[in-house]
């Protein structure tokens, strides 16, 4: 997929320390199906998290986001277009 290559080629790597790598998908922080995860960061006011997803298809699509080790209280949809 060209979008994945372009993002990987022009996005600098960021390092995060974890005590040990996940041994299964149930230990992953986030699992996204149907879209690309572009950003996962803490909100500037420190009161939540921001998740940016991208649908690179030319048509509207649905995606599923799972948080195996977290239990979000709320979520809001925003369109950057």
Phi, psi and omega in degrees: 000125184297323181297319180295316179297314180300317179296315181294324183288328186247006178252120179294147179288143174241143184257138174228132180273131173231145183297326176203147181292152177299142178260351176208165180294340178289345178264357179290151179288316182221142173231122183240131174237135175093003178200167176262134175277116180264321185216138168221109184214161177284141178298150183299329178276358178076007184253040179156189183230150179245128178241122176249124179245152180228127172263107182273001177282154180285355181240161177297144181217161175251149176225165179237133178238123178244143176241087185301331184245008180229160176230088181299144177274320184218162174212144178233141177267135176221142179249122182278354181280000000 
